[in-house]
Amino acid sequence: MNPLLHRWQELDLIAAALDATGGTAGGGSLTLVTGGIGMGKTALLRALPELAERRGVRVLTASGVPYEQAFGFGVLSQLLTPLLPGAGGPVTPPEESADPCAGAGQDAELLALVAEHAGRKPLLLLVDDLQWADAASLNWLVRLAGRLPRLRVTVVAALREGDPGEDEPRLHHLTGRAATVLRLRPLSPGATADLAAARLGRPVDPACARACHEATGGHPLFLTATLDALTAAAPAREGRLPDARTLRGIRPEGLRERLAAVLRAQRPPVWSFAAALAVLGEDTGVGEDTGDAERAGAPGAPEGTAGSAGWEEDAGDAGYAADSGGAGPARETGGGAGDGEGARAGGEDPAARLAGLDDTGRAEAVRALRRLGLLAEEPVPRFVHPVVADAVEEAMTPAEAEAVRLRAALLLHQGGHCAERAAAQLLAVSACEEPWAQEVLRAAAAAAQRRTDPEAAARYLRRALLLSPPEGPARADLLVELAVVERDFAPRAALRHFTQALLLLPDPARRARVAGRIPPFLLDDCPPATLDTVARTAAELGDAAGLTGTDRRSALRLEARLRHAAVAGPDELASSGDRLRALGPIPSLDSAADRERVTVLLHGAVLAQRVTAAEAVPLAERLLQHEPATPDHVHTALPLLTDVLVAADSLGTIGPWLHTAYDRARRDHATVPRALIACELAHLALARGDLAGARARAAEALGLGAADWATLRSLAVVVLAALEARDTALCERLVSASPPDAAHGHLPSLRLLIRGSAAALRHDLPTALGCYLDWGRTAERAHWHNPAVAPWRSWVSALHYRTGRPGQAHDLMDEEYARALSWGSPVAVGRALRGRGAITRGEPGIALLRESAATLDRSAHVLEQARTSLLLGRRLLAAGRAAEAEHRLTRAREQGLTCGAPWIADRAGRALYTIAGSRGADAVAALTRTERRVAALAAAGTSNRAIAERLEVSARAVEKHLTQAYRKLRIDGRAELAPMERLLSEECPEARTRPGEGRVPGGPVPNRTEAPRYRA
């Protein structure tokens, strides 16, 4: 039990009343303690026996119980049984058949009994919960109150305000005779701090005390319950308490049930108003500019509808109230502005309208709830704590809750409130066939979309689906709306809802409009029935050339999607070039549908190599100029433009465009568009040879859940990034997480490519060759002829050459080179030249590699440049041209480190060691012993300071020796010492770095040998 805090004024007044009975006769009085639920009335009464005993006053106690009001003399029996001779049986009411004067006679006897005992020793009669006392006991207490001035008896009774029993006439007669009325009020901030400290067992700082007071309004019941719930959840919590918002969110268990019983016992108008407040939430205002609230994105969901819980019976009346006013001798009465009389200024109160109350009924309900201590002392009615709303929700039957929420939704809809407030009510309704309900939910979904919350919009539309008929065009429209919203965060669900909508629409034109909104990437591995429906719709609608308006645009979109999915087989791709040329030298790009079709045709023509890079780039850039850089482009065929421009090695326009779209997707919290744009940006990074950037973008896409909904074809660039970075574990993860390859068996399989690369990594050349050959044959059958997109001949040629079939290797590379020249992009040509140079011996091979390097210098692809530099440097080194080899290998090492390919840098470094060893012996021999020692330590990466400490010389001396060593070795600085580390260390074994010695930050670190890996 908690100590009674901040009740000194009340205790002093009651002590004065007790002292008045200390004389030889009379002086008795009635003191009434009132207040709302949990204000500390019981706690105050429990503190009085100790006060009375110190004054030699005998204490008698009783308490009213709701379920015992029908039993006569129930309270009186508790109170007076200890005074009966021999502490006999309880006081019993007279029999009904007895003399009518028997009741009055018994009352007189009991009054005489009290007077007799009071004459010997003053009495203190404590009656708790007076509102639940039975009628006979109240009658007797009224008679006793009239005689108190002549008796040494003090009566202190506790009465809960706002209880329906408060209106009992006998109770009015009794309270009217009270000499003092003490009305307990909420705790002050200081009292809140003291109670929190007592409850937690340690002092709390002022900020925590303020948070507790703000969260509970100083209400003792809610404060103690909140603190108990907080300590139960974290018994060892130390330091600061949570802020007011967090504390207010705590819903103590057990308290909800107690409050529910209190509220359910209220009169119907009070209960109805409480239910309306709980359903509408705290913001029950009308007359505001709700349009502004909706534009600001306020969801308007009612507070207190999600629930949780209270705490135990009697815990709150262990109570603590504020430094009270109302402790004077006169009765305190309710009323005034604080009781909320009259309608709310500025418009009719929607809670009153929902409860069906006029102004008078509303004022009475507000007054009752405020007297109960459940409403805050504010002009606008608001529960003092969210758990009160939870209690109301728990007390309502399912039918009541359904009816009141439906009425609330209609009220808010008709009152012009933002659609999301009304929709929040409909989310809890299981059935509503009224047309306005779907109107509200769809408007709420649109509002949620405007504030970039697609998941909330989807919740409203899913509820609208539940309330709609199971068939018909209206349901199809809802399904389409929902699918369009779900595209941004749940694409698989979107595809399912698009498909359901197609099945509900008999009209081909309407079906075509729906099918044209399906994102093309979702058709990669969709169920065959969905593709069949889309193809059948396109056939029923007819060719776009014979259509106009919306039907023509729908036909263009369907053609784009079916070509993207390659449903018609490889010939469809082969015909893309002819179809594109048929549109004229400058195809029309007037509508988004035209641009989608041209994009797909251009992509198909690029794959089939029916156009050149010089022809593809202007058209692709013209398409970008017509399209705004928005996240929604991922739901169209436009991402194919990234493939086109990467294949053409033209990245200047697409990069800024994609970054703008990505920034908007991140701002709009569009998960799916952001993930897909991250894949496009990864493709650009790969095209620049930036493996680190590509892996970062790929990791971002996977972190956004792309592996859960994207097809392996959609994640092709992620697979390529993993292959380039030699991350076979990521490749296996993607393969295992993605569904099996689509039924279109004429398309090359990424799974086969992954298996071939894994075999090459473990030097299983026959398996790698088989996988690459199968993949290449499938690519040829699918008309993937462009070597900038599918350079499979380079992979197979290298494997043929390594397995002793040079003739086949040369045939393949000659064809690859011819196709690369025909396409015309620097990367494709340079890569083909490198492939030819790799399998050509002697000077012709070196010449081809030099030409490859010169060609790739016109490209931004650093990785391809590094590969050519490495191969050319090694060939030059083998030919005895050390100077030129060193230049090429140094460049290869720098490019390898720049693009995130450490294996290239490592191989180049090992070759540079060879050069340094062959040419550096004479130069090293010219060094003095000290210069050699200093240079060896520097080559190992040791800092100047660490060298000075180790050799016990000054840092200035180290710098001088290094300068002399650079001059003799004919190098420019520390970076060029690294290739000579081994030679210098052999001359000076003690120069090996000791554990813990410092290295120059960013200085040269000796390369470690890595098992060579075949680059496919």
N, C-alpha and C positions, 0 to 999 in steps of 0.2 A: 504494500500500500504506500502511495506517495504521501509526503508531508503536505499539510495544508499551507499554501503560500499566498501571501498578499490578500488576506481576509481579516486584517487587524481591525478595520472599522466595524465590520459586521460582528466580530467576536466581542469588541468593546461594548456595542449596543446590547448584545444578548447578556453579557456579564452584568451590565447595569440593570437589566430586567431581573436577573437572578438576585442581585444585591437588594433590590426593592422588596423581595420576599423574606429578607433576613430579620424583619421585625417580629413582634409578637402576634400581629394580626394583619391580614390583608396584604395588598401590594402586588397581587398577581396580574399577569398580562398575557396577551396572545401576540406572538411575533410570527409573521408570515415570510418565508423565504421563497422567492419565485425566480424563474429563469427558464430558458429553453433547455432542450435535452443536452445532457452532458456539461452543463455549466458549473457543476461542483456543489449542487445542493446537498446531495447525500454526503459528500466529503465534509461539508460544514457541519452537518448534524452529527457525524461521527466524531468530530472534535469536541463536541459539547460535554459529553459525560466527564471527561477529565476536568474540564472547567468547573462543572457543577460539584464534583467530589471535593475539589479544593475548598469549596464554600459550604460543605456539609449538606448538600442538597441531594436528595434521592432521585434517581433517574429511572423513568419508565419509557419504554420504546415500543413503537408499532409501525407497520408499513402496509400501505394499500397494495393489493394485487389485482390486476384486471379480471382474472378469472374467478375471483372470490367476492365480487361485488354483490352477487345474489344471496350471499350468506349473511344473515342479520348478525349484528354485533361482532363481525369478523375482526375489525380493527380494534374495537373496544375490548374484546376478549384478550388480544395480545397485550393491550395497554394495562388492563386492570387485574388480570389474573394473579400477578404477584402480590396484590393487596388483599386478596380474599383470605379468609381465615384458613390457616394451614396450607396456603397455596393450593387450594382445592381445584376442582374442575373449572373449565372456562366459563365465562359469562355467556348465558344462553338467552335467546329472545323468548318472550312469553308465547304459550300455545295460542293458536288462532281461536280456539273455543273458550279461552279464558275471558275473564272480566275485561271489558274495554279499557278500564282504568289501570289494568295490570301493567301495561307498558309504561305509563307515566309513573306508576308506583315504583317500578323497577329502576327507572331513571333516577327517581328521588333517592332510592336506597344507594345506588352507585355514587350519586353526588355526595351523599352523606358519608359514604366510605372514604371518598377522596378527601373530604373536608376533615374527617377524623385523622387520617394519616398526615395530612398537611399540617394539622395543628401540632403534631409531635415533631415533624421534620419537614422542611420545605420540599416540594416536589417539582421536578422538571419532566414534563411530558413531551416526548419527541415523536412526531408523526411524519413519516416520509411518504411521498407519493399520495398526497391527500386527494388528488383528483380521482383515485381509484377506491376511495373508502366507500363502504356500504352505507345505505340510507339511514339505518338505525344508528350506526356509530356517528354519522354526521349530525343527526338530531340531538344526540346526547352531547356532542362537542359544542353545538350551538348553545344548549342550556348551560353547559359548564362555562363557556365564554362569557355569558351574562353575569355569572357569579364570581369571576376571577378577581375583580377588585377587592372582594371581601375574603379571599382565600390566599394562602401562601403557596400558590401554584403558578408556575410559568409554563406556558404551552408554546412550543416552537414547531411549526408545521411547514413542510416543504411542498410546494405546488408547482407542477410543470405547466408553464404557459403554453398556449396554443393547443392543448389537448382538448378533444371534444367534451370530456368530463368536466371541463372548466365551467360549462354553462349550466350545471346542475343548480337548481334554485337553493337547495339547502347549503351548497357550497358557497353561494353568494352571501347567504345569511351569515355564515361563519366568517368568511373573509372580511365581511363588512364590519365585524367587531374587532378586527386586528388593530392593536395599538401601534404596531410598527410593521412596515412592509420593506423587506430587503430584496431588491431586484439585482441578481448577479449578472454581470456583463462579461464580455470577452476579455481576455488578458491584455494588459498593456505590453508594449515591447519589453519593458524591464521585467515584468512578471514572466513573460515568455522565456527570456534568457535564464531566469532562475529555475523555471520548471525544466527547461532543456538540460541545464546543468545537473539538476537533481535526478533526472531520468537517465542521463548518460553517465553519471558518476564522475564528471569532470567539468571544469568551466568551459564555456563556449565564448568565442570572440564575438564582438558586436556584429560583424558581417553575417555570421551564422545565425545569430539571434534574429537579425532582421529578415533573413531568408525564411526562418521558421515562422515568423509572424506574418510575413507576406503570403506564405503558402497556406496557412491555416486560419488567417484572420484572427489569431489569438484565441480560437475556440479550444477549450481544454480537451474536449473529447477527441477532436481531430488531431490536435497536437500530440497528445500522449500516444494515440494509436499510430501516428506517422513515425514517431521516434521509436516505438517498439518494433514496428515493421522494419525500420532502417537498421536497428541493432541486430534484429534476428537474421536479416539478410547478410550482414557483415559484422559479426560479433567483435572482431578484432580491429574494427575501423578506428583509425586514429587521425588526428589532424582536423582539417576543415570538413564541415558537413557539405552536402551538395547544395547547389543554388536553389532559389525559390521555385523555379520552373521544374526542376527535377523532384524536389520534395512534393510539389503539388501533384506530380504524376504518380506518387505512391498511393496505391489503393489498399488500405489495410484489410486483411481478411477478417471476417467475423463481424466487422462494423456494418457491412452492407446488409446482412440479415437483420440486425437490430433496427437499423433505420427503415428497412422495408416494412417491418411490423408496425412501426410508429406511423409511417406514412399511409399504410393501407387502412389504418384505423381512423383516418381523418374523414371529415364529412365529404360527400361527393364533390362539391365545388372545389374544395382545397385539393383533393386528390387529383381531380381533372387538371387543375392548373399546374400542379407539380409534374404530372405526366407530360403536359405540353412543354414545360420548361426543359425537361429531360430530353425530349425528342428533338426540340428545336435547337438545343444547345444554348450557350451563354449569349450569343449574338442574336437577340430576338427583336432587334430594331426594325422599324419600317420607315419609309419616307426618305431613306438615303438614296444617293445616286448609285444604284446597284450596278449600273453599267460600268462605273469606275472600278468597283470592287471586282467585277468579272475581268475587266481588262488588266487589273493588277494581278490576276491569277489566283485570287483567294478561293480555295476550294469550297469553303462554306460547309464542310462536313460538321455535323453537330458534335459538340464535345460531350464526353461522358457517356457515349453509347457503347463504348467498348469496355468491357468491364472488368472489374476485378474486385475488390473485396473489402471487408471491414474487419472488425475485431470483436472481442468477447463482451458478453453481457456484463453490465455493472462496471466495466473498466473505465468508461468515461465519467461516471458519476463519482469516481475517485477524485474528483474534480478540483479544478482550479479556475477561478474567475478573476476578472480584472480588479484593479483598484477601483472599487465600484463607486458609481454614483448610485443614487436610488437607495441609500441607506438611511434616509430620514424617516421621521415618524409618520409622514403622510403616505397614503397609498399612491403608487405610481400607476399611471394609466397609459395605455398605448395610444397611438394616433399620430396625427401630424404627417408631414411629408415623408418621414421615414417609413411609414406603413404603406406607402404606395397607393394612397387613395386617389381615385380618379384615373382617367385614361392617361397614358403616357403622352407627354407633350410631343408634338410633331407627327402624330398619327396614332392609329389604333394599334394596340399591342397584339401581335400575332399569336402570342401564347394565350391571351384571353380569347381571341377568336377561335383558336383551336380547341380550347376548353369549353367553348359555348357560353362564356360569361359576359354579362354587361359590365359597365363601369363599377357598379356597386359590388357585384359578385367578385370582380377582379380585386377590388380593394380589400374585401374581406379575406379572400384567399391569401393575398400578399401579407396581410396583417397576421394571419394565423401562422403561416410558414416563417415569418420573421420572428414572431414570438416564440416559436419552437427553436429558434436559433439556426435554422437551415438556410435562410437567405441572408446575403451580405447587406450591410447597411449602406445601400447605394440606390440612386434614383431608379436605375433599370434593374429589374429583378434578376438575381444571379445566385445560384447555389453557392454556399460558403466553401464547399469543397466538391471536387468531381465525384467522390464516392457517393454523394447524395443522389446524383443522377444515376449511378450504377444501381443504387438501392431501388429507385423508382422502376428502372428497367426490370430488375429481378421481381418486383412485386406485381408487375403486369402479367396477365395471362397472354399466351401467344396470340389469341384472337384480339385481345385489346391492343397489343403492340402493333399488330398488322393494321388494324383499323385506324389507330391514331397516326401511324406513319403515312398511311395513304392519304388521310385528311391533311396531314402536314404538307405533304408533297403538293397536293392540289392548292392549298392555301398559299404556299410560297410561289407556286407557278402563277396563280391568279394575281398575287400581290406584286408581281414585277421583280421579284428577287432574282439573283443570278441563278442560272440554270443548275449549276453544280450543287447548290444548297438543296434544291428540290430533288435532284437526282440522288443525293446522299440518302434521302428518305426512301426512295424507290429501290435502292440497293438492298434494303432489308425487307422488301415486300415480295412474297412468293408468287402472287398472281394479281394481275390488273389488266383488264381488257379494254380500258379506256384509251382512246386514241391520243389524248394529251400526254399520257405517260411516256409513250415512245418519243413524242415530240420533245419532252423535257430531257430524256436521256440522250437523245441525239444532239440536242443543243449543248448539253453538258460535255459531251465528248468533243464537240467543236471547241468549246472553251478550254478544255484540257489540252487540246492540240495547240491552241494559240499560246498557252503558257509552257509549251514543250514538255508535256507529260503524257507520252503516248500510252503508258501502262494504265494511267487513270482513265484515259479515253476508252481504252479497250474494256475496262471494267464496266463502264456505263453501257457500252454497246453490247457486251455479253448479257447484261441484265435485260436490255431491250430485246435481245433474241429470246430470252426465256419468257418474256411477256408477249411475244408475237405469235401469230398462227404458225403452225408447223410447215405450211406450204404457201406458195404464191409469190408473185413478183415483189410484194412488200418485204417479205422475209429475204428474198434474194438481194434487195437493195441494202438491207441491214448487214447481210453477210459480206457484201462488197465493202461497205464502210468499215466494218471491223477488220477485214483483211488488209485494207489500205493502211490502217493504223498499225496492225501487227507486223507489217513488213519491216518496220524499223527496230523491232526487238524480238519478234518471234516468227521468223519467216516460214518455218514449217507449218505452224498453225495458220498463217496467212494463206499458204498454198491449199491447205485443207478447206478453208472457208471459201476461197475462190472456186474450188472445184464443186463444193456444195451449191454455190450460187449458180454455176453453169447448169447444173442438173435441174434447177427450178425454173429456168427461163426457156420457154418454147420458141421464142422469137430469135432467129439467127442474128439479127442486127444487135439486139440487146446482149446476147451471148458474146458477140464479137467485142463489144465495148468492155465487157468484163474481162475476157481473155486478154485483151490488150493492156490490161493493168497488171498482169502477172509479171513479176520480175523475170527476165530471161534466164538468170542463173538458177532459178528454182526449177526450170524445166530440164536441167541437165540430167537429173536422175529421178524425175517425178514418176508416179505410177503410169504404166502404159495407157490406162483408161483416161487419164487426164490429157495426155498428148493426143489420144484418139479424138477426144471431145474437141480440143482446140483445132486439130486438122479438119474434122468434120464441119466445124463452124466456119472455118476459112473457105472450105469448098462450097458450103451452102450460101455464103455471102457473095462469093464470086470474085473475079479479078478486079483489082483496084482501078484498072483502066476504064472499066465500064461503070464506075460508081462516082458519086459526088458527095461532098460535105462530110458528115460524120461517118457515114458508111465507108467512104474511101479511106479516111484516116484509120478506121478500125482494120480495114483490109491490109493497109500498109504495116500496121503494127503486128498483125498476125503473121504476115510474110516474114517480118524481121525475126519474130520469135521462133517460127518453125525452121528457118534457115540457121538460126543460132543453135538450136537443138540438133540440127543435122538429121532430122527425122527421115527425110526422103533418101538418105544414103549419100555416098561420095559424089555422085553425079551432080547433086544439088550444089556442092561446093565448087565443082569444076565449072558450072554454068554461071557462077557469080560474076566473073569478069565480063562475060558477054552481056549479062543482064545490066551490069553497071554501065557498059559502053552504050547500051541501048537508050540510056537516060540522057545521052548527049554529052558534049564536052564540059558543060557546066550544069550538073544536075540541079533540079529544083530543091531548095532547102527551106521552103516557105513555112512548113509546119513541122512540129516535133515528130510527127509520124513519118514525114518525108526524110527527116534527118536520121531517124532510127533505121529505116530501110537502107539508106545510102551507107550508113556506118557498117551494117552487117554485110552488105554487098562488097564494100571496100575491104573489110577484114577477110572475107572469103577469097577475094581476088588476090590479096597479099599472100595468104596461105598457099593458094594454088599457083602463085607467081604468074598471074595473068596481067599484072601491072608492074611497073618499075618503082623503085624508091622515089625517083624524081617525080613520078606521076602521083604517087600515093600521098606524099607529104603536103602538097598544096591543098588537096581536097580535105585531108584530115584537119589541117589548121583552119580551113574555111568552116568546117563543121564546128570546131571549137569556138570560133568567133560568133556563131549563131546561138550557141548554148550558154546560158548562165552557169557559173560554177557553183552548183548547189549540191547538197548531199543526195537529193533524190535522183541524181543521174545514175546511181548504182541500180535503180529499179528499171532502167532502160538498157538499151544495147550500147550506150555510149562508152562504158569501160573498155570496149574493144578498141577504141581509138588509142588507148595506151599501148596495146600490143602492136598496133600498126606503126606508131611513131617510134617505139623502141626498136622494132625490126628495121626501120629506116634510119636508125641512129640519129634521130632529130628530136632532141629533148628540150629545146629552149622554150617552147610554148606550153607544153603539157605540164611542166613542173609547177610554175606559179598557179596555173588553173587548178591543179589538184590540191595544192596547199590551201588555196582559198576555200575550196569545197570541204576540205578536212577541218579547217577552223570552224566553219559553220556547223558541221556535224557534231563537233565537240561541244560547241555552244548550245546546240539544241538537244544534247544528251541522246542523240540518235545512235544507238549501239551498233546496229547492223551496218548502216552507211559508214560509220567511222571505221569499222573493221575492214570493210571492203575497200575503202579508200586507202587504208593502211597497206593493204595488199598491192594496190596500184603504185603507191609510193615505194614499196619494197621492190617492185619491178623496175622502177626508175633507178633506184639505188644499184640494183644488179647491172643495169645497162651502163652505169658509170663505173662499174667494177668496185663499188663500195660495199664490201661484204659485211662490214660491221653495221652500216646503216640499214642494209637489207635485212639482216638478222634482227635488228632492233624493231623494225616495222613488222616483220613477221611475228616476233614475240608479242607485240602489241595486239595484232589481230587475234592471235590465239588466246591472249589474256582476256579479250572481249568475248570469248566463247565461240569464235568462228568454227572451231572443230566440231562443235555440237550441232551446227545447222548447215554449214557449207559443204558442198560436194568437193571431192578431191580435185575435180577439174577447176573449181573456183579457187582452190588453194594451190594451184599449180605453181605460182610464183613462190609460195612458202616452201614447197617441195624443192624447187630449184635453188632457193637460198640455202636450204639445208644440205643439198648435194654439193653446192659450191664450197660450203664451209666444212664439208666432210662430217656432218652431224647425222650419222646413220640412225642414232637413237631417236632423233626428232622425226626422221623419215618413217621409222617403224611405228612411232606413235600416231602419225597422221594416217598411215595405212590402216592401223587397227581401229582408229576412231571413226573413220569414214565408212559409209555404206559401200557395198560391192559396186563394181563398174556398171554403168548403165547398160541397157539392153542394146544400145547402138554399137555393135561389135566392130563396125568399120572404123571406129576412132582409135587412135593410139592410146595405150594404157600407161598411165603414170606408175602403176604398180610394177609393171615390167621394167620400166626405166630405173626405178629404185632398186629392184633386184639386180639389174646389171651393174649399177654403180657400186652396190655393196660387194658384189663378186670382184669387181676391179680393185676395190680397196684391200681385199684380202688376197689379191694376186691370183685369183681363180680366173685366168684369162679365157679358157674355153666357155665357162658359164657366162661370163660377161659378153663374149662375142655372140653367143647364141641369143641372149636377151636383146642386145642392141640390133642384131640382124632382124629378129622378129618385130621389134618396135619399128625399125626402118621400113620393113616391107608393109606393115600396117599403115604407116604414115604415107607411103607412096600410093597405096590403094585408096586412102582417104584424100588424095591430092594435096597433101602437105608437102609441096615441092620446094618451098622457099628455104634455102640454107641458113638464112638469118633467124628463122623460127625453129627449124629442126635440122641441126647440123649433124645428123646421125652418120653420114658418110665419113666425116672426120674421125668419129669415134671408132667406127668399124675399120677404117683404113689403118689407124695406128695399131689396132689389135692384130690385123692381118700381117702387118709388117713385123711385129714382135713375135708372131708365131710362124715366121718363115714363109710368108706368101706375098712377096713384094709386088708381083705382077697385079694381083687383085687390089692391093693397096693403091698402086698408081692409077689404076682404072677408076677407082672410086673417087680419088682426089682430083683427077682431071675433070670428072663430071661435076664434082662439088665446086671446083673453081669456075667452071663455065657458068654454072647457075648463079654463083655469087657475082660474077661480072655482069650477068644479065640483070640481076636485082640492083646492084650498084651501091650498096651501103658500105662505108669503110670497114665496119666491124666484120661483115660477112666476107668481104674480099681479103682483108688482112688475116682473118682466121684460116681461110682456105689456102692462102699463100704460106702460112706457117705450117699447115698440114702437109703441103707439098714439099716444103723445105725440110721437114723432119724426116721424110723418107727418101730424100735425094742426097746422095753422097757428094763430098768434095765441094769444089767451088760453086757448081750450079746450086747446090743446096744452100750454101751461105748467101749467094745472091738472092735466092728466093726469100730467105729469112730477113735480109736487109730490106727487100721490097715490102715484106710484111710489116716490119717495124715502121717504115716510112708511111705506109698506108694507115696503120693504126694510130699514128701520131695525129691524124686528122679526126680521130674519134675521141670521145670522152671516156672510153672504156679502159680504165687504168689496169684492171686485172688482165685483160687480153694483152695490153702493152707489156706488162710484167712477164707474162708467159713467153712472149716472143723475145724479150730482152734476155731472159734466162737461157732459152734454147740457143739463141745466136751467140751469147757470150761463151757458152760451153763449147759450141762448135768452133768458134774462133780460138779458144784456148787449146783445143785439140789440134788445131792447125798451126799452132805455134805463134799466134799473133797476140801476145800477152797484153800489150798496151791497149789495143782496141777491145780485147776480151774484158780487161779490167773495167773499162768504161761501161760496157754493156752490163756486166755483172753488178757493178756498183749501182747502176740505174735499176736493175731488176730487184736488188735488195731493197732499195728505197721505195720502189713502187709496190713491192710485196707488203712492206710494213704499212704503207699508206692505205692500201685497199683492204687490209685485214687478212692477208694470206701469208702467215708466218712460215709456212712450208717452202714458199718460193724464196723468201728472204733467207731461210736456213740453207737451201741448196746453193743460192748465190754466194752466201758467206763461205761455205765449204770450198767452192771453186776459188774464191778470193784468197783463202788460206794457201791454196796450192800456188797461186801466182806470187803471193808474198813470200812463200818459202823458197821459190825458185830464184826470185830476183833479189831477195833481201839478205841472203847470207853474206854477200860481200859488204853490203852497207852496214849490217849489224856488226860485222867484224871490225869496222872502222870506229865503232863507238868505244869510248873508255868504259872501264868496268863500272864506274858510278853511273854514267849515262845509260848504260845497258840496264842496270838494276832499276833506275828510276823509270825508264821507258817500259820495262816489263811490267812493273806494278801499275803504271798508267794504262797499259793495254789491257790489263786484267780488270780495269774499272775502278781501281782504288783512287780515292780523292787525293788531291795535293796535300791536304792537311794530314791524312792518314799516312801518306808516304813519308812526310817529314818526321812524324812521330816514330815511325818504324825504323827509319835510317838515322834518327837522332840528328837531324839537320834542320835548318830553318826552311820555312815555306818559300822564301825568296830564293834559296839555293836550289830547291826543287824546280821552280819555274825556270831558272837559268839552265839547269841540266836538260830539261825538256826542250827548251828552245834550241840548244845545241843538237840534241838528238833529232828533232824535226828537220833541221838543216842538212844533217848528214844522211838521213834516210830519204830526203827529197819528198817530204809529205807536208801537208798544210796544218795538221793539228791532231788532236786526240782521236777523232773519229776514224782517221786512217791508220791508227796504231792497231786497231782490233784485228785486222787480218794477219798481223805479224806477232800476235800474242804467243802462238805456239813456238815460233822460232826464237823469240826473245826469252821465253821461259826455259827453253832447252839450254840456252846460253847462260841463263841465270836461274837455276832451280828454286832458289829461296824466294823468288819473286811471286810465287803462287799466293793467292790471297788467303790470309788466315781467317778462320771463322770469326764473324762479328765485326771485321774491319769494314769501314765505310766505303761506299762506292760513290762515284760522281752521279748525282741525280740526272737521269736521262742519258748517262754515259754509256759507252759501249759495253755490252754484255756478251761474253763468248757464246757463240751458237752451239747448240747441242745437236747431235746427229739424230735425224728422224728417219724412220723406215721409209724409203721412197714409195710413192703412191702413183699409180698410173692415172694420168689425167685423161678422162674420156672426152 
